[in-house]
Amino acid sequence: MKKFWNFFTTIIFCALFILAFTYRENIVNFVMSSVIQNKQVSLPNEGANFNNYEFVFVQETDDFHVNSKQDILNVIYTILNHGVNDFTFYCDKNYENCTNDLNEITKDQVLLSTINNFVSPYNSYEKIYFKITSYGEVNLTIDKLYSDEEITNIENKIKEFESANIKQNMSVKDKIKAFHDYLINNSVYDKDRAKSIENGNDSSNNNSHKANGPLIDGIALCSGYSDAMKIYLDKLEVPNYKISNANHIWNLVYVDGKWLHLDLTWDDPVTTDGSNILLHRFFLISTDELNKLDATGHNFNVDYYPETQNS
């Protein structure tokens, strides 16, 4: 009887082993999914560059178990907005299309770069990496566009500007105009690099594409102008974000109860004789006014920037 029992036990053990080996991936996924659903996830304390503006396209969230494509976008925005370099979030067990939606988002560089437009340039990414497991764990790693040294230099330059140009009794509009004029008067558009980018052979290593370009180096592309302006608008605690298309980027600003366009690049035109010109044609104008001035260079996806329809 004992021999039979030992033989029977061995058979059961072997059968269980075979089943476990055969369905090992399903078992692992089940166990991991069960653990994940009960995992508590929270962001570290918000950084100095965090903003709490409310937008339509993406919103802050504290739920990091996603249930929809919009949830994924909100989580990515929240992670970037808080200046986090590495973070893990999870697909809800009932979100069957999560992996497909994640793969679709990670391949859409226009969509991902659009999210950058809603966060502080200091927190925006230069490169962003996704690692997606079969059991619904998603790791996000971010390489920042700005170094700590660059941020310090930019902040010092803005303090220098404010000390020389900003008075306590100035309105918000006057402060924005002072910074607009300061940037344009102290920098030139980087037409050579713009031409290289247009031709697909940009090899420049200057900072014209970032805020330190116009603020410190005196040279700027549209992204440099718009980054510098967004940093200053955030400092004024004025709701704002950047608007971009395939060829251009500028600012949208909420002031005096309206969302208005602000484009420093087009207010700093390139002239044939090299003279510097300061304009205010694209300073805090409505969407209708923008379209009347230029209906092609400032085209944009309204789905990304619905606030523009209220200006």
Summary of the structure (lengths in Angstrom):
residues: 311
radius of gyration: 25.5
end to end distance: 88.2
largest distance: 106.0
contacts: 894
relative contact order: 0.09
helix: 45%
strand: 15%
